[in-house]
Amino acid sequence: MGPPPRIKQWVTGQDGLDKLRIEEVDLPVPGEDEVLVEVHAVSLNYRDTEVAMGLYNHHSSVTQPPALVPCSDMCGTVISNGQYSTPAFPANPYANPAFRLSPGDRVISTFAPSHLTGQIQATDISNGLGGPGPGVLTQYRVFPIHGLVKVPEYMTDEEASCLPIAAMTAWMSLNCMRPAGEIIGSTGQKEVVLCQGTGGVSIAGLQIASAAGADVIVTSSSDKKLERAKGLGATTTINYSSNKDWDAAVLSATGDKGADIIFELGGATTLRKSFECIRFGGLIACIGYLSGKQDDAGDRTNTNLLALKRNVTLKGIVNGPRDKLVEMLGFYEQKRIRPIVYKVFEFEEGDKALRYLFGGGHFGKVVVRVKG
C-alpha cells in the first residue's frame, strides 16, 4: 500500500506556541536527485520554539517566510526516488553516486542540506530545515539526496531522530578545533569537558565525551537530573542553584586548571563565569542563550578582555557539515551510544510537545512520533 494522496503537516505562522496548526496538503513528488521520505520520528530543539514564537532573528542573512512547517530533525524511511543525474555530468552540483538512496533505506535529515563540508556559509543557513526552509514535522517530505544520511540499525527511530542537531552540535563543539583526522580521545590525552544543563546538546556531549574517555562536569539546578547525569558518566556534578559560584567549583574540581572545553548554553548570565573557569588556551563553544541574549549592562566587561585573560578561543557553533555527521555516526556505532529520549508525544500532540520542551523540565530529548 503506497502513501496517501493527501498528508498532514504542522504549520507555524511564527506568532506563538499556542497558534500552531495542522493542515492537509498534497503528497509531494520527488524530482531529480530527490527522494520521498515517510517521516517516523521528529526530535525537538529549543530553536524550534524560537521559530514558532517569531524570535529566531539573530541571523541577518535569514528572512523567515510568513508560515512554515517547523522542526529540523527527523528519522524516516525512503519511499521512492526521482531520476538521478548522470554522475559524469550532473545537472545537480551535489549529485554524487555515494549519496544515492533506495526505497527502504532508513535515514536522518541534515540541518542545512547544502552544507556538505567545511565552514557553514550564509547560503547554507538560509536553507536550514524548520526555518527559513520547510521543516520536518510532517508525515511525508521530499529531500535532496545529499540532505540525508543512513543511520545505524541498532537505534530506534526515536533515538536516531535526536542526532542531526543536538548530537551534531555536541560533536562539533568537541572536535571543531582539532587537527584534520583527530577526534576527542584519539590521542590518549585526558580532557575535561563542562556541559551546562541537561538538555539535548549537553547530554549528547556528556555521552560522547564520556565514551571518548574524558572527564565530564555537568551543571544543573536539579539534583535529580545531576544524579541521572552521573549514571551516564559524569565525573563531577554541580548544582548552580545552590552553588552560585559554580565557576569556582569547576576550578576546584580541576585543580585550578579549568575545563578544556565548555558547552556554553546559558548565554547572558553564564558566559562571564565560563571565561573564569576555562583553562588557559581552552575552547568555549557558544551554542545557546537559554538565560537570555543580553547580559546586565551594569556588569558588562568587554569580551576581548575576558578572552585575553585566559587566552581563550570563543567559537560559535551552528551545527556542522554532512561529512562530520557521517564521522559522528561512525563513532556512535563504534561506542554503541544510544541518544537519551526523555518523553515521546504523538503526531497530533505536536504543539503540546513544543510547549513541553519550552518548559525546560526534560532531560535529553523530546520526540514526536509521527508514525505509530
N, C-alpha and C positions, 0 to 999 in steps of 0.2 A: 504493500500500500504506500503510495507516494505522498508527498507533502500536500496540504490543502491549498486551494487557490487563494484563500484569504487567511491572513495571520494576525495575531495580536502583538502589540508592542506598547511599552510605556513611553510617554512623551512629557517633557517639561517645557514650559514657557519661560523658565528661569525666573519665576516670580514667587517661589516659595515651595517648601516641602509639603505643604498642605494642598497644593494645586496640581500635583502630578496626576495624570490621567492615562487610561488605557484606550487605545484606538485600534481599529481594524484597517489593514491596508492589503493591497495585492501582494502575493508572493513574489519576491524579487527573482530576477533571472540572471544567472551569471554570464558575463561577457568574456572577451578574450583575456586569458590569463587570470581568470577569476573562478571561484568555487562557491557553491551554495552550501551553507553550514546550518545544520539543525542545532540550535543552542540548547545545551543541557543544564548548565550552571553558570551563574554570574556572581563574582565576588565584588563587594562594595569597598570604596575608598572614600576618605574624607573629602577628597577633591570632588566626588560626585555630589555630595551635599552642597558644596560651594557653587557648583554649576547650577543646581536646581534652585538655589536661592539668589542667583544672579551676582554672586560675589567673587567668581573666578575671573579676576580682571587685572592681574599683575603682569601678564604677558602683553606687551604693547603691540606685538605683531599679530595678535589673535583678535578677530572680530567674530563674536558669537552670533549664530543665527537666532531668529525670534523663537523658534521651537525646535527641539531635537530629542532624539532618543538618548537617554543618559547611560552612563557606565562604560567602562573601558575593558574590563577583564572577563573573559568567558572561556569555557571549555565546551566543545561540541563535536559533532561528527560530520564529516564531509558527506553530502548527499549526492551532488552532481557537479560537474565542471563544464566550463565553456571551452572554446577552442584554445589550444596552446599555440603561442608564437613559435615560429621556426627558430631554434636556438642560434643558428649562424647569423640570421638577420632578424632579430626580434623587433617587432613593432613596439613592444613594451621594453624600455631600457632595463627593467628589473627582471625580465624573463630569464630564468635560469633553470636548466634541467634538474638541478639539485633541489629546487623548491617545489617541484611538481607533486601533486597530491592525487589520491584516488578515493572514490567513494568508499566509506567505511573507516577512513583514517580518523583517529581522534586527535584533535588539535586544540591549541590555545591561540588567542589573538596576541599581536604585539601592539603596544600603545600607539606608536606612530609608524604606520606601515612603510613609509619611505625611508625610515631611519635604519639602514642596513648595517652600517659600521661607522666607527669614528664619532666625532663630536656632533651632537644634535644641532640642527640649524632651525632658523625661524620657519622655513617652509615645512619642516617636519612637524613642528609644534602646531602649525596651522591646520594639519590634517589629523591631529590626535583624536582617538576614538572617545566619544562621550563629551565632546566639546573641544574645538568647534565642529569636528566631524561627527556624523551619526554614530551613536553608541551601540551597545550590545544587549540592552535589556529588552529583548525581542525574541520571538520564537524561532525565526529563521533570519539569516543575514548573508549577504554576498560579501566576500572578502577577496582582495587580490592575493594570489598565491604566496607572494613574498611577505604578506602580513600575517602569516600563520606558521606555527611550528608544531611538529608532532610531539606528544607528551609521553612520559614513561607509563607503562601499563600498570605498574604497581599502585598508582594513585587513583583515588576515586575522582569522578568528575568535579565534585565539590572541592576537593583538595587541589586539583590541577588548576581550577579557575582562580586560585589565590596567587598564582605565580607571576603574571605579567607586570603588575605594578608594584605591589608590596615586596615580594621576594626579589624582583629585578632591581628595585631601588636599593634594597639592602645589599645585594651583590655588588652593585656599582659603588656604593659607599665604602665597602670593604676593599675593593680591588682597583678602583679607577686611577689611582696614582702610582701603581706598581709598574715595574718594567714589563715589556711585552713578554707574554708567556708565563708570568708569575702570578699566582693567586695566594690568598691568605693561607698560611700553613705550609706552603710548598717549600719554603727554605728552612723549616725547622725552627725559625725564630719565634720565641714566645711573645705574644702581643696581648694587650689589654684593650677591650672594646667596651665603651659605655653606651648603653641603649636607654634613651629616655622614654619612659612609659611602656605600656604593654599592648599597644595597638599592632596592626598588621605588619608594618615595616620593622618595628623594634623586635617583635617576636621572631620574624623571619631572620633578622640579623643575629639574634641570640642563637637560633638553631644552626645557622651557617657557621658562625664564629666558633661556637662550641664544638661542632663537628670537625672543624679545622684545628682544634687544639688550643684555641685562645682562651684567656680568662675573660669572662663577661660580667660586667657590672650592670645591673638593671635598677632603674628608679621607678617608683610608683607612689601614689597616695594610698594604695590599698595593700595592707599586709597579706590579705588572702591572695591577691594576684602575685605578690612577691614570692609567696610560698610556692605557687604554681610555677613561677619562673625558675625557681631552684630545681624543680623536677625536670626542667628542660635543659639544665646545665649551667645556670647562672652561678658564678662562684661568689659573688657579693651582691647583696640587695640593700637598697637604701629607700626608706620612706621619706620622700621630700616634704610631706605634710608635717610630720612630727620632727623632722630634721631639716630646718630651713637652710642650714649651711651644708647642703649636700655636696657642694664642690669641695669643701674641706674634708668631708667623709671620703670622697673619691681619692684625694691626695693621701689621706691616711691609709687607705686600703692598698695603695700602690707605692708605699714607702716614699711619699712626696714626689714621685716621678710624674704622676698623672697618666691619663689614658692615652694610648696611641691613636685611637680613632673614636670620635664621639658622633653618635647619631643625634644631631640637633633637630629636635621636632617641636620644641616648645615655642621658640621664636622670641617674642618681645621680653618675656620675663626670665628666660633661661640662657640666652646667648652669652651674656656677660659672665655668668658662672661657668659656662663651658670654656670660655677663654682662660678662666682661672685654674681649671683642673685638667687641661690638655697638657701632654708632655711637651718639652721643647722639641720643635720640629714636627709636632703631630698634625693630624688632619681633623678638622671639624667639617662634617658633611651636613650642609644645610638642606634639610629635607622638607620641614613643615613649619607651621606657626600656630600651633593649637592654642597658645596663650595670647595670640594677637599678632598684628603686623607692625604695631608701633609701640615702642617702649615709653617709659616715663621720661619726658624731655628733661625733667629736673635732675635725672640721674644718668644722663647720656654722656658717654665718652666716645670720642672718635674711634671708629673701628680700626683704622690703620694703627693707632697707638696700641690697642688691645692685641692686634696681630703681631706687632713688633715685640711685645712684652715677652712672649714665649716662642717667637719665631714660627708662628702658626701658619698653616695653609687652610684657608677658608674656601670650601668648594661647594657650589650649588649643584644639586643632583636632580636632574629631570629625567628619571627613568634611565634607559640605556638602549643600545642598538641590538638588532636581531642577532648578530653573531655572538654577542655577550650573553644573550638569553640562552642560546644553544650551549654555550660554555657552562652556564649555570646549571642547566638541566643535566649535563653530564656529571657535575658534582653532586647534585641531588640524588641521581640514580646510584652513583658510587657509594654514597653515605646512607642511602635509603631514608632520606629525610621526608617526613610527611607534614605538610603545612597544617597549622592549627586552625580548625574550623570551630568557632565558638557557638554559633547559632545559625540555623537554616530556616529561611522563610519560603513559602510557596510563591509562585509567579504572581498570583492575584494580590499578594501582600507586598508588592514591590515598594509602594510608598511607605508602608509601615516599616519595612526593613531599613529604608534610608533614614527615617526618623529615629529608629532604634540606634543605628550607627552614630548618628549625630549626638545622641545622649551620652556616648562615651563609656558605657558600662561594660563593653566587650573586652575579651582577652584574645588577641589574634584576629581572626577574620569573621565577618558576617557575610553570608552567602544567600542568594536567591536561587532556589531550584526551579528551573524553567520547565524541564521535562521530568515528570514524576517517574 
